[in-house]
């Protein structure tokens, strides 16, 4: 190192926009958590395992009972699916 360090900062909005329109996240979740991402969703039986497809910025796109369906929906919209844990 030369002693000259450069720090780059990224605006949170710019960071959220990275991958927008290119990447989608597949997030496993329980039905108990659905209303956090999908406030307009009807009440569901507790304890159901579901999968949410989210845009790169975190915007909910789809809720489904199958990981395969979430991945297929991402591919159908030319999005690269990435798993969230």
WORAUR-V946039 format. One record per residue. RES is the residue in one letter. NEAR is the number of other ideal C-beta (glycine too) atoms within 12 Angstrom. Layout:
# WORAUR-V946039
RES:NEAR + RES:NEAR
This chain:
# WORAUR-V946039
X:5 + X:5 + X:5 + X:6 + X:7 + X:8 + X:6 + X:8 + X:8 + X:11 + X:10 + X:11 + X:11 + X:14 + X:15 + X:17 + X:18 + X:17 + X:21 + X:21 + X:17 + X:18 + X:26 + X:35 + X:33 + X:34 + X:32 + X:23 + X:31 + X:21 + X:25 + X:17 + X:23 + X:28 + X:20 + X:17 + X:27 + X:24 + X:12 + X:10 + X:20 + X:11 + X:13 + X:19 + X:13 + X:13 + X:12 + X:20 + X:21 + X:31 + X:35 + X:38 + X:40 + X:33 + X:30 + X:25 + X:21 + X:24 + X:18 + X:28 + X:30 + X:31 + X:33 + X:27 + X:20 + X:19 + X:24 + X:15 + X:21 + X:33 + X:23 + X:19 + X:25 + X:33 + X:16 + X:15 + X:19 + X:12 + X:26 + X:20 + X:32 + X:20 + X:19 + X:20 + X:8
